[in-house]
């Protein structure tokens, strides 16, 4: 179900944008489920889970995501909506 983070590592100046795009891509590929903090860290090349949490809070402050219950598995993309598409539909 969960796919490994295999995208290109982000450049430092684009970390928040790259993180946001990774989250959207992950949710799209995984039926709307959010990546874990460790999944995000692996993609970003950051071992510190507290640093990932800090960056997630920055995205929330910018209004790009909402952290429901402040859990990495409950990341809501502001303005985004996942809908089920049946195969062949």
N, C-alpha and C positions, 0 to 999 in steps of 0.2 A: 504494500500500500504506500508507504513512505519511500520516496526516491532519494538517493544521496545527493548532496549539494555538489554539482559538477560544473557550475557556471564559472566564468572567469572571475578571479579575485578583483575586488574594487580598488580603485585608486583612492588615496587618503582624502582628497578634496571632495569626493563624491560618495563618501560612506553612507550618509543618510539616504540618498537617492538610490544607491545600489541595494541597501538593506530593504527599503520599501519595495523596490522592484522584485527582489528575491521573495519577499513575503507574498506579494500578489501572485507571482509565478507558482510558488509552492501551493498556495491555496487553490489555484486553478487546477493544478495537476493532482491534488489530493482531496477532491470532493469538498472543498471549502474548509478543510481542517488546517489549522495553523501549524507552522514549524515550532519545534522546541527552541529554547534559548541555545542549547548545544548545536542544533541544526544550523541556526543562524550564525553562531560563532564559527563553526566549521567553514561555512561559506565565506565569511568575512576574514578568516585567518586570525581570529582573536580567541585566545584560550580562556580569558577572564569572563565568567558569566555575569559578574557585576558590571563590567564594561558594556556588555550587550544590553543588560537591563537599563543602563544609563542611556544608551543610544535609542532604545525603544521609548523611553520616557521623552526624549527629545522629539521623536516622531510624533508622539502624542501631543506634546506642547505645540507643535507646528500644525496640529489638526489633521494630520494625514492618517492616523490610526487612533483607535480607542482600545485601551487595555482593560478588558472586562475582568473584574476581580484581580487585576494586576498579575495575571498569569500568562506566560508565553503561549500556552495552548488556546488562549481566548483573545486573540488579536482580531479586532474588527477593522476592516479597511473602510474609512469614512467615504460614503458615497458609493461603495461597492456592494454588490449583491450577487450571491452565488445561487444559481438555479440548476436543477437537475435536467439534463438533456438525455433522453432515452436514445439508445443506438437505433439508427435508421429513421429517426424522427426529423 
